[in-house]
């Protein structure tokens, strides 16, 4: 995984959601689409000073998962017993071994700039994701493929900004919804296909702002909305 592959993944998502190629850099994608997603932060390994990525930065002292394992294999993490005269001495000893482990990646391949990743493939700067492939700038997502800037969602494919949702596809900006496909700006809905700006409805097609439109009318308006999303 690298920046080039990440952009190739994003381009496939854009083509599926917007029927257009992506023209944004990774930095601009982060600013425009993933601005509110909880992502790993860049820090430095306190033992080697190498750049690493962490979900939690509260401790201020870090060690990569690989370096933690190496130290355990070479010298171990146990310390010889010593006399402790006061609480400050105990805290000082603790500080010699108290590092936040970073880049925790398990049973996964092609993962960079990420932390707490399980059974994933092709992951770029994500947090707490599992059983997913081809994901960029995501947090707490599972069993999903080709998703960008999404949070706390599962079973989603080819989606951008899908939050707290399940089984969605080819959609943009979906919140707290289930079984949504080819939609834009949806909140608290179920079983929608080709709808935009809808909330609290279910089992509808070609609706805009909870109003029913003819199919031809709908697609004409959708073209305008996509241009607005990509150019605003």
N, C-alpha and C positions, 0 to 999 in steps of 0.2 A: 504494500500500500504506500502511495506517495501522493503528492498534490495533483499530479497529472491524472492518476487513476480516480482520485476523488472527484475531479471535474468531469471525467467521463461518466461517472455514476450520476452526478447531478444533471448532466445533459440528457441522459436517458429518462430521468424523472421529469424534467421540463418537457420533453417531447411527449410524454404520456399524459401529463396534467394540462399543459398549455398548448400542445401541438406546435411548439416553437423550440428552437435551440437556446441553450443558456449562453448569455453574453457576459455574465458577471464573474469576477474573480472570486476566489474563496473568501477573501477579506470582505468584499462587498456582499456576498451571500450571507456571511455572518452578521453583518450590520443590518441588512434588509429583512432577512427571514428568521434568523436565530438569535436576535437581540435579547430575548427574554428566556432563553433556554439555559438551564443550569449545566454548564460544561466544565470539563477539567481545566484547571489553571496551570500556567507554566510556572514551575519552580525549579530549584536546583537541588540535586542530591547533596546532602550535607557531608557525605563521606568522600565524594569524588568531584563535586561541583559541576557535574554534567547536567544538562537540561533534562527535566522530566515533567510529568503531568500528573496532577493530583485532584481528586474529588474534594478532599478536605484540606484546607490550608491553615487551620487554626493553630496547629502545633508549632509550625515554623521550622521544624527540623524533619528532613525527608530522606528516604532511601528507596531506590528503585526495588521492585520485587526481585529482579535478577541479582542485584547486589546483596540484598538481604539473604537470599538463598546461598550465594557464594560464601558469605561470611559464616553462615551456619555450617556449611560443608568444610570450610578450612579451619576455623577456630572455635566455632560455636558461639552462642550468646550468653552462656552461663558465666558468672563472675566468681572469683574466690571469695569466700566469706571474710568479712572484715568487721572490726568494731565500729559501731555507730554511736556517736556521743550526743547527737541532737538531730532534730528534724531537718535542718538545712543540709547536714551531711548526707542524710538519706536521699533528699531531693537531688543533690548534686550527683550522687551515684546513679540515680534513676535517669538523669539527663544524659548520661554517657551511653545509654542503650535505648532511650525512648525516641524512636524515629517513626514518623508516619510513612507507611509503605505506599509507594506510588506505582502507577502502571500495572495494576493487578489484572492480568489477562490470563484466563484459564481455558484450556481446550479450544483455543481460537487461533486463526491464522490471518495474516495481513492486517494487523491492527496497529495504528500509530496515534500518538497524542491523546490516548484514552485511558480511562481508569475504571476498574471493576467491570470487566467484560467476560461473559461466559458463553462458550460454544457459538462463537460468531465468526464471520468471514468478511473481509473487506470493510473495515471500520475506520472512520476518520473523525477524530476528536469527539468522542461520545462518552457518556457516563452511564453506568449501571444498566447496561443492555444485555440481553441474552437471546440465544437461538435466532439470530438475525443475520442477514447478509446485505452488503452494499448500503450502508447507512452513514450519513454525514450529519454532524451537529445534532445528535439526538440524546435524550435523557430518559432513562427508565422505560425503554421500549422492548418488546419481546415478540418472537415469532413473526417478524416482519421483514420485508425486502424492499430495497429501493425507496427509502424514506429520508426526508431532509427536514431538519429543524422541527422535529416532533417530540412530544413528551408524554410519558405515562400512557402509552397506547400499545395495542397488541393486534396481531392478525392483519396488519395493514400493508398495502403494497402500492408503490408509486404514489406517494402522498407527500405533501409539503405542509408544514404547520398543522399537523393532526395531533390534538391534545385530548387526553382522557377519553379516547375513543377505541372502538374495536371493529375489526372486519370492514375497513374502509379501503377504497381503491381509487386511483386516478383523480384525486381531489386535493383542494387547497383550502386551508383555514377551516378545519372541522373541529368542533369542540363538543365534548360530552355526547357523542352520537354513536350509532351502531348501524352497520350495513348501509353505508353511504358510498355511492360511486359516481364518478364524473361530475362532482359538485364543487361549488365555490361558496365560501362563507356560510357555513351551516352550524347551528347550535341546538343541542338538545333535540335531535331528530332521529327517526328510525326508518330504515328502508326507503331511502330516497335515491333517485337516479336522475341525473341532469336537472339539478335544481340549484338556485343561487339565492343568497341572502334570505334563507329560511330558518325559522325557529319553531320548535315545539309541535312539529307535524310529523306524520308518518305515511308511508306507502303512497308517495306522490311522484309524478314525473313532470318535467317542464314547468316547474313553479319558480316564480321570482318574487321575493318578499311575501311569501305565502299567498300569492295570487297565481291562478292558473293561466298559462299562456299556450298559444298554438306552437307546435314544434318549430316551424319556420321562424316565427317571431322570436322564440327563445334563443335560437342559435345566432341570430343577428345581434341580439343584445349581448350574448356571451362573448362574441368577438370583441365588442367594445370594452367589456369588463376586463378581459385578459390584457388588452392593450393598456388599459389604465393600471392594472396591477404591475405590469412589467416596466412601465415608463414613468410612473408617479415617483 
